[in-house]
Amino acid sequence: MSRMMEEIREQPEALRRTFEAERGHAAEFKKFAAGRDFRLIVLVARGTSDNAALFGRYLLEIATGIPVSLCAPSVHTLYNARLDFRRALVIGISQSGAGTDINMVLRNARKQGAFTVAITNEAKSEMARLTDETFLARAGKQRSVAATKTYTCQLMLLYLMAFALGNQIELGEVNKIPGHVSQALKLAAEIREIVQRYRYMRQCAVVARGLNYANAFELALKLMETCYVVAERFSSADFLHGPIAMIERDFPVILFAPPGKAFVGQRLLLRKLAGLRAETIAITSTDVRLPEATRMIRIHGKIKEIYSAIPYIVPGQIFAAQLAEVKGLDPDRPRSLKIVTQTV
């Protein structure tokens, strides 16, 4: 078994550790935040952590009503712009806490009036030292180059931040997420059968919307990193504004379709893809009838859309890890990559 697959399987326990260790911290931060009146949240990250930040943008805006911006680090590191961060909360997200550009942004933001928070897996990292507050992922040491458990633990901490800054997140529901992930892991044998069909896949599209939009980016990244597949990722709304023109018979499309606000649009897109004879996989937990041409990876259990992002990425992680093996590739040794990448 690859290290990547081992770490995928470690996620239920890693998520439980992270939740239990930081839930009290989140409750204390909720009291502190109530007196700060944050008017803007800025998320700064790179790579997989940037996909976590994209999820955080949706979750935090929905759950708190506070506008959220995704930082462009180059504005700070290359162009030396000075931004007014008074009444802003700036959250850095990094597995290692060692990203040079991310830490430069956090340092500058703090000087310019921001309250800064680190979300990291490394308690002794530079990011943890330079920020005002640290929320620590308890994912355990990441040995696989392709991040899996650190991504989902970052999402778990973003749920706790959303709880601390707003009133829509219920900790009881968040506490159920590790159990949903355990159920998703049981799909591994079913996914292995599906993966065989995609042995020669060289390109695909990954499509989602809303709270699972970040998962389209994350699954596409995993397919690029471990399988060398050219994986384009889209919002289903944007997909209809042009990219759907590239779809022809047998073109692979992987679509996240959780029940909820975005489901009606996803179902209509699946019908359109069926009419185009695309090779479509839907990751879903719905009992609603989908087009017969759609292959389904069905997650069991009822999961509210707002809590779906973590369990829904797990089948995607498994798909990427198994596809790499079927292709004769080692997902633990992706070419040209290492765990920590430094950019400025």
Helices and strands as residue ranges (DSSP letters): H 3-9, H 11-34, E 40-44, H 47-64, E 68-70, H 73-77, E 88-94, H 100-111, E 115-120, H 126-130, E 133-136, H 149-165, H 171-174, H 177-185, H 188-195, G 196-198, E 203-208, G 210-212, H 213-227, E 230-235, H 236-239, G 243-246, E 252-256, H 263-275, E 279-284, E 295-298, G 305-307, H 309-326
